[in-house]
Each structure stands twice: as C-alpha cells, then as structure tokens.
Amino acid sequence: MIIKSAEFVCSNTQISKLPPPVKAEYAFIGRSNVGKSSLINMLTGKKGLAKTSQTPGKTQLINHFLINDSWYIVDLPGYGYARASKSKKADWDKFIHTYLDKRESLQCVMVLIDSRLEPQKIDLEFCNWLGEKGLSFVLVFTKADKQSGVKTDQNIAKFKKALLATFDEAPPYFITSSETQLGHDDVLGFISEVNRNFVVPVFNG
C-alpha cells in the first residue's frame, strides 16, 4: 500500500462526536511511551502527524487520522501511565473500552508492545480483555532497532507463550522500528488486505 495522503481529522473524548462509522478503522494502542506516535508517523510518512513526546501519557484523546481518503488510523490513549490520577485513569479506561467494544467500523486493534521487555502483566491483561470481547487484534512489537534480533525474537517467543495460557493460538504479529522503517510494508500490507473485505456497517446516525 502507498500512503498518498494522511490528515488529522479530529480529537474526541465523546464517542457520540466521532466521525460516522462508514470507513474502516484501525486502533493503535499500547503502554505509555511504547512509541505509538513515532510508529504512526513512520507508517504514514508524515513526521509530525501524530504528536510525539518524551512525556508518557501525552495522548489523552481519541485521535482520528484519515488515510488515502478511505480509512482511519485511530490513535488511542496509552494505558498504564502511573502518574495519572485514579479517577482520570478510570475515565480513560471506560472511554477506550466503550470505543473498542462498540465501534461498528473498527476492523482491528493494533496492540503495540515494546520488544525490549519481557511480557508485561498490563499488556497481557489488555490482550485477554480483547479476547474476551471477541475483538480482532494483532501484536506490533516496537523499537526493534534498540537491540539484537535474537533478543527481540526471544521476547516475542515469551510473550506468545504467555498468551497461549489463555488463547488457543497466538495472534499475528509484526516487528517494527520507527527509526529503520522495519515493518512498514508488512503492517500496511496487512491493513490493505483487511480493507478489501470491509463492508460499510449499518448504523443509526
């Protein structure tokens, strides 16, 4: 897939104000500071599209980016940011979970995992929640340029093994690096394939 256009459309904290669910959406989510904004910018080829920050928890809204006038990348708030208040985190959780569970045009959740880390409880819990809801998701391992390929493969194997404690089979996964463009074609190729089967949902809007 070639990205010809990518533009910011809107930020929201209210599900009712999201764009009409008539285009395929791919939600990008992960622990705070997993490299989500950098990955989105790498995939779209627009350096400043998603705002990157050294401060974890910067994304606090649902951000829609329209790609090629035909589908959306949806940038969701990172989970697990310890410095957010409990009430704020509870609000985010409810908001994010409602979007993921109810959004008619959501095709797949792209769960970003830091490839440098051993399996993290919070990531596994989120994947299990997606599984319980029957939501389609894939794993996107980030920051692969920061270590050897052997170490990345070891951590991925450990994560898949941990998931198999609750899943019959592990979901598809991609290895990426925003610095080296690793995974660019694989991720976009996957999205292109899913888009071919997208059917506009019937909704009351």
Secondary structure, DSSP 8 states (H G I E B T S, - for coil): -----EEEEEEES-GGGS--S-SEEEEEEEBTTSSHHHHHHHHHT-TTSS---SSTT---SEEEEEETTTEEEEE---B--TTS-HHHHHHHHHHHHHHHHH-TTEEEEEEEEETTS---HHHHHHHHHHHHHT--EEEEEE-GGGS-HHHHHHHHHHHHHHHTTT-SS---EEE--TTT-TTHHHHHHHHHHHHHT--------
